[in-house]
Each structure stands twice: as C-alpha cells, then as structure tokens.
Amino acid sequence: MSRRIQIVLPDPAVEQLRDRAATDGTPPSTLAARLVRERLEQLRDGDPTHPTPTPGQEQRRTVSRRPPWLEPYGPSRDWRAEAWGAILALHARYPRALGALRDGWWEDDPQLETLCALAAWRAELDTARQDPREELAFHAQLADYAQTLKAEGGGVERAWKPGAPPPDWATSASP
C-alpha cells in the first residue's frame, strides 16, 4: 500500500532537488520519494554514517549500537576508512585550528573521539542545519579544541602531517 504525503523543504533544498531531478531526468516529486524511501531503509538497517539520530532513535539504541562517531564494537575497516577520510577533510578545512594536532592522535581515544565527533558535527552542519547558532557553536568548540591542542604542546617535529593512515590503522581496534 502507498500513501501520498506532503513535505515542506527550505528553498535551498528545493533548488538542489530540482537540479538533481533535472540531471536524472525525473520529476522532483519522484526523486524526493525515492530519496526518502532510501534514507528510511538506511535508518531501519542501522546506517552507521548518519551523524545524528532521528527523534526516538536514542531510545532504540542497544548496547551493541554506538553513536556513529564512535567505532563500532570490534574493529571495523569501513568505519576506520570513513573516519580517517573525514578527519583528513576536517584538517584540510581548518588547518590553523588543527595545526597543533600531534602525530599518533589515533592512538589516544579522547583525541580520536573528539576528532570524529567534530567531523560528524561538521558533516551534519553542511548537509542539514539551518540555524546559524549551530555554526557558531561548532566554531566555538573547534576554537576550544585548538587551544587544548596548543596547550598539550609537542612542537613542530611531533605535529601530524596528514596523509595515508598508518599500516595498522585499518585492522586494530581502539584501546
């Protein structure tokens, strides 16, 4: 059984939907329906890439399901590949704020979790948020984290140089 519903989207999302529908050669309503169905299927299947849970999802989280910015229990090559890429992108976007990041940060759980949380937050801001206060809160938190990194010190010789992950990154579990 199918039912028709009506949704309201902000103007930028409507424009993006129209552009993508034109590229795909499909009506915007058909594309919107497909995107909603696909996203609902991902949520039902426990999509680990969605940075913020939907309302009520927190209550459904079980012991085996962790927030998407934390590594699933046991090593996960896919999660680690995505996390490394997201942190590389975050560092490329904010090189001054993350310039004091020390080599070996991936071996320190608080550093790893903070960077993954910041990357997930940034991704959410880039795709779904409309409130400018959230952007301001992100930058305030990033500035606080930059100060923490500077206070930890380490000097230029210990600074992380972004690139490929270390060989054991894909297979080791965080401590």
C-alpha positions in Angstrom: 0.0 0.0 0.0 1.2 3.5 -0.8 0.1 6.8 0.6 0.6 10.4 -0.6 2.1 12.8 1.9 3.3 16.4 1.7 6.6 17.6 3.0 8.0 21.1 3.3 11.6 21.8 2.4 13.6 25.0 2.7 14.3 26.8 -0.6 17.9 25.7 -1.0 16.9 22.1 -0.6 14.1 22.5 -3.2 16.6 24.0 -5.6 19.0 21.2 -5.0 16.2 18.6 -5.5 15.1 20.3 -8.8 18.7 20.4 -10.1 19.3 16.8 -9.3 16.0 15.7 -10.7 16.7 17.6 -13.9 20.1 15.9 -14.2 18.5 12.5 -13.6 15.6 13.2 -16.0 12.9 12.5 -13.4 10.2 14.7 -11.8 11.3 16.2 -8.4 8.5 14.5 -6.6 9.6 11.1 -7.8 13.2 11.8 -6.8 12.1 13.1 -3.4 10.1 9.9 -2.8 13.0 7.7 -3.8 15.4 9.6 -1.5 13.0 9.4 1.5 12.5 5.7 0.9 16.2 5.1 0.7 17.0 7.1 3.8 14.3 5.3 5.8 15.7 1.9 4.7 19.2 3.0 5.8 17.8 4.1 9.2 15.9 0.8 9.6 19.1 -1.1 8.7 21.1 0.9 11.3 23.1 3.1 8.9 26.3 4.0 10.7 27.1 7.0 8.6 24.1 9.2 9.8 25.7 11.6 12.3 22.6 12.5 14.4 19.9 10.1 15.4 16.4 10.8 14.4 13.9 11.6 17.2 13.2 8.5 19.2 16.3 6.7 17.9 18.2 7.2 21.1 15.6 5.0 22.9 16.1 2.3 20.4 19.9 2.2 20.6 21.0 -1.1 22.2 24.3 -2.0 23.9 25.7 -3.1 20.5 24.8 0.1 18.7 27.1 3.1 19.3 26.9 6.7 18.1 28.2 6.9 14.5 31.3 9.0 15.5 32.4 6.1 17.8 33.9 3.0 16.4 31.5 0.0 16.5 32.4 -2.6 19.0 35.3 -4.6 17.4 37.5 -3.3 14.6 35.6 -2.0 11.5 37.6 -1.4 8.4 34.7 0.6 6.8 34.3 2.8 9.8 38.0 3.4 10.1 38.4 4.3 6.4 35.5 6.8 6.7 36.7 8.2 9.9 40.3 8.7 8.6 38.9 10.4 5.4 36.6 12.7 7.5 39.4 13.7 9.8 41.6 14.5 6.8 38.9 16.6 5.3 38.4 18.4 8.7 42.1 19.1 8.9 42.2 20.4 5.3 39.2 22.7 6.0 40.6 24.0 9.3 44.4 23.7 9.1 45.1 26.5 11.6 42.7 25.2 14.2 44.1 21.7 13.9 47.7 22.6 13.2 48.9 21.6 16.7 47.4 18.0 16.3 50.2 15.7 17.3 51.3 12.6 15.4 49.8 9.5 16.8 46.5 11.1 17.7 44.7 7.9 16.5 46.2 6.0 19.5 44.6 8.3 22.0 40.9 7.6 22.4 39.9 11.1 23.6 41.6 12.7 20.6 40.1 10.1 18.2 36.6 10.5 19.6 36.8 14.3 19.6 38.0 14.5 16.0 35.4 12.0 14.9 32.7 14.0 16.7 33.8 17.2 15.2 33.9 15.7 11.7 30.4 14.2 12.2 29.1 17.6 13.5 30.7 19.4 10.5 29.1 16.9 8.1 25.7 17.5 9.7 26.1 21.3 9.5 27.0 21.0 5.9 24.0 18.9 4.9 21.0 19.6 7.1 21.2 22.5 9.5 19.5 25.9 9.0 20.2 27.6 12.4 23.3 29.8 12.3 23.7 29.4 16.0 24.8 25.8 15.4 27.5 27.0 13.1 28.7 29.5 15.8 28.6 26.7 18.4 30.7 24.5 16.2 33.4 27.1 15.6 33.5 27.9 19.4 34.0 24.3 20.1 36.7 24.0 17.4 38.5 27.0 18.9 38.4 25.4 22.4 39.8 22.2 21.0 42.5 24.2 19.1 43.5 25.7 22.5 43.6 22.3 24.1 45.9 21.0 21.3 48.2 24.0 21.7 48.3 23.6 25.5 49.4 19.9 25.1 52.4 21.1 23.0 54.7 18.8 21.3 56.4 21.1 18.9 56.7 21.1 15.1 58.6 17.8 15.0 55.7 16.0 16.6 53.0 17.7 14.5 50.8 15.4 12.4 51.3 15.5 8.7 48.0 14.5 7.0 48.3 11.6 4.6 47.6 7.9 4.4 46.7 6.1 7.6 49.4 4.1 9.4 49.5 0.4 8.3 47.9 -0.9 11.4 45.0 1.6 11.5 42.6 -0.5 9.4 42.9 -3.6 11.5 43.5 -2.5 15.1 40.7 -1.7 17.5 40.8 1.4 19.6 42.0 0.6 23.1 
